[in-house]
Amino acid sequence: MNNPEKFLKMMSSLIEAGVLTSQDLTKALLTSMKFNREKIANKLDLVTREEFIVLKKIIEKQQKEINKLKKRKLKR
């Protein structure tokens, strides 16, 4: 039995026992969705905007240097 099935089975048994209210169920679902979203984001290995901008500037600088070296090579 996989995790979603376990979760649904546990929730249904708690609801049947009258332990959970609809607010509790909503809170539990939102928490579960939040953890799943964070797990997916971690798998994607995302970077912050600041890191992206720094890397972009480094690449632009390297590209300019490559272009200069190509021009020197062609002049020889």
Secondary structure, DSSP 8 states (H G I E B T S, - for coil): --HHHHHHHHHHHHHHHT---HHHHHHHHHHHHHHHHHHHHHHHT---HHHHHHHHHHHHHHHHHHHHHHHHHHH-
